[in-house]
Amino acid sequence: MKFMRTLLKWNFLIVLFMMCSVPLLMGCGGDDDEPTDGEVTYTGWEDKGNSAKFGYRMSAGPYSADIVFNLTFNGSGDDAVCTKCVIEETWSHEDAARESETSHRRGDEGETNVNRSGKKVTYETDGFNGGTRGAIKGILEGMYQH
């Protein structure tokens, strides 16, 4: 019974969050290449043999970041399995890069090898390891492509 109450509570919170966030997703504006406040812009997926890159740009207030996923696979087809993922974040401000570095150094999300050089932060994540190229591409494009 406790499980059901917990499950219902979380389902309610998720539905409430979705209802409150839908108006935020509805926006109007120009078709500028630069993202506006809080906007995420898809920059592309690129396949190269047993590797792939995926990128997007995000902004919030005066800060923006270009994020690139560098994925390594055990082959070149859609069924190839991811063996490594290194993420590069290039921030518009060095203080944002420092905050990002601190956040990733906690290692809460399976992130390792965190490094920062000026406005650029790189780290490895095991979040995609074991997934297929086709599935990962579908997930990332579904999350970030408009």
Backbone torsions as a table, in degrees:
resi	resn	phi	psi	omega
1	MET	NA	-39.7	178.5
2	LYS	-61.4	-38.8	178.0
3	PHE	-59.6	-43.8	-178.9
4	MET	-64.6	-41.7	179.0
5	ARG	-62.9	-43.5	178.9
6	THR	-63.5	-45.1	179.4
7	LEU	-60.9	-45.2	179.3
8	LEU	-64.9	-39.0	178.8
9	LYS	-61.2	-47.1	-178.5
10	TRP	-67.8	-39.0	176.8
11	ASN	-61.6	-42.1	178.2
12	PHE	-61.6	-44.9	-179.4
13	LEU	-64.0	-39.0	178.7
14	ILE	-65.1	-45.8	179.2
15	VAL	-62.7	-41.7	178.9
16	LEU	-62.3	-45.3	177.9
17	PHE	-59.4	-44.6	-178.9
18	MET	-64.0	-41.0	-179.3
19	MET	-65.1	-38.1	-179.1
20	CYS	-75.7	-27.3	-175.9
21	SER	-88.8	-18.4	-179.5
22	VAL	-57.5	-45.8	178.5
23	PRO	-60.8	-30.3	179.0
24	LEU	-69.3	-29.1	-179.3
25	LEU	-78.3	-22.1	179.7
26	MET	-82.3	118.7	-178.7
27	GLY	-145.5	160.1	173.5
28	CYS	-127.9	159.3	-179.4
29	GLY	162.2	-176.9	-179.0
30	GLY	-77.5	178.4	178.9
31	ASP	-101.7	44.7	-179.5
32	ASP	-68.5	152.8	175.5
33	ASP	-74.6	-29.1	-179.8
34	GLU	-80.6	134.3	178.9
35	PRO	-70.6	147.1	174.1
36	THR	-89.0	178.0	-176.4
37	ASP	-55.0	124.7	177.6
38	GLY	78.8	5.8	-177.0
39	GLU	-92.3	147.4	174.8
40	VAL	-116.9	128.8	-179.0
41	THR	-117.8	125.0	178.3
42	TYR	-71.2	131.3	179.4
43	THR	-113.5	-6.3	170.5
44	GLY	131.3	161.9	174.7
45	TRP	-121.0	132.4	-179.1
46	GLU	-134.0	120.1	177.1
47	ASP	-93.8	138.1	174.7
48	LYS	-144.9	93.2	178.6
49	GLY	58.6	-117.9	-178.3
50	ASN	-93.9	19.7	176.9
51	SER	-135.1	164.7	177.6
52	ALA	-152.0	153.8	175.2
53	LYS	-125.7	142.7	175.9
54	PHE	-135.8	136.7	-178.5
55	GLY	-138.3	156.4	172.0
56	TYR	-152.6	162.2	178.2
57	ARG	-121.7	137.9	178.3
58	MET	-132.3	158.0	178.5
59	SER	-143.5	151.2	174.4
60	ALA	-154.1	115.6	-177.4
61	GLY	59.7	-133.0	-178.6
62	PRO	-82.3	-0.3	-175.5
63	TYR	-102.8	144.9	173.0
64	SER	-144.3	160.2	179.7
65	ALA	-148.9	142.3	170.0
66	ASP	-101.8	124.7	-177.2
67	ILE	-114.0	129.5	178.8
68	VAL	-128.0	125.7	174.2
69	PHE	-94.0	121.3	176.2
70	ASN	-106.6	105.2	-173.6
71	LEU	-105.0	138.6	175.9
72	THR	-116.6	134.5	-177.6
73	PHE	-121.6	164.5	178.8
74	ASN	-88.1	15.5	178.9
75	GLY	-176.6	-169.3	-174.7
76	SER	-114.9	-7.3	-177.9
77	GLY	-89.7	178.0	179.1
78	ASP	-64.5	-22.1	179.6
79	ASP	-90.2	-1.3	178.7
80	ALA	-63.2	143.0	-175.3
81	VAL	-97.6	137.1	179.1
82	CYS	-71.8	130.0	178.6
83	THR	-112.5	-16.3	-178.6
84	LYS	-160.6	144.2	175.4
85	CYS	-139.7	119.9	175.6
86	VAL	-113.4	127.5	-178.8
87	ILE	-107.2	133.5	177.1
88	GLU	-113.8	127.2	175.7
89	GLU	-116.9	123.3	175.6
90	THR	-113.2	111.8	-173.3
91	TRP	-95.6	155.1	178.2
92	SER	-76.4	-23.5	-178.5
93	HIS	-130.8	140.2	-178.7
94	GLU	-66.2	-32.1	179.3
95	ASP	-65.8	-33.9	176.0
96	ALA	-67.5	-38.5	177.7
97	ALA	-64.0	-40.7	177.8
98	ARG	-62.3	-43.2	177.7
99	GLU	-61.7	-43.4	179.0
100	SER	-62.5	-44.0	178.8
101	GLU	-59.2	-46.4	179.5
102	THR	-59.7	-43.7	179.8
103	SER	-61.7	-44.9	-177.7
104	HIS	-73.7	-27.7	179.7
105	ARG	-66.9	-20.8	177.1
106	ARG	-62.6	-27.9	176.8
107	GLY	70.1	21.2	-177.6
108	ASP	-67.1	-26.4	-173.7
109	GLU	-109.9	26.6	-179.3
110	GLY	72.9	29.6	-178.7
111	GLU	-97.1	133.1	-178.4
112	THR	-136.0	173.7	177.1
113	ASN	51.4	47.9	-179.0
114	VAL	-78.2	127.9	178.4
115	ASN	-137.2	148.1	175.4
116	ARG	-133.9	137.0	173.3
117	SER	-134.2	102.4	-177.5
118	GLY	63.7	-117.7	-177.3
119	LYS	-92.3	1.7	-175.6
120	LYS	-109.8	129.4	177.8
121	VAL	-119.4	131.7	175.0
122	THR	-126.1	148.0	177.2
123	TYR	-161.5	158.7	175.1
124	GLU	-99.3	147.5	174.6
125	THR	-131.9	143.6	176.9
126	ASP	-97.8	9.6	-177.0
127	GLY	-63.5	-22.4	-179.2
128	PHE	-107.3	-9.4	-178.6
129	ASN	-59.2	131.8	-178.9
130	GLY	94.0	-15.1	178.3
131	GLY	-83.1	154.5	179.1
132	THR	-85.6	155.6	179.8
133	ARG	-55.9	-46.0	-178.9
134	GLY	-61.7	-42.6	-179.5
135	ALA	-68.2	-43.8	-179.7
136	ILE	-63.9	-43.5	179.0
137	LYS	-60.7	-43.7	179.0
138	GLY	-62.2	-41.7	179.9
139	ILE	-65.8	-50.0	-177.5
140	LEU	-65.0	-43.3	179.4
141	GLU	-67.7	-35.4	178.1
142	GLY	-66.2	-33.6	-178.9
143	MET	-78.8	-36.0	-168.4
144	TYR	-117.2	-15.2	-177.5
145	GLN	-86.6	135.5	178.6
146	HIS	-99.4	NA	NA
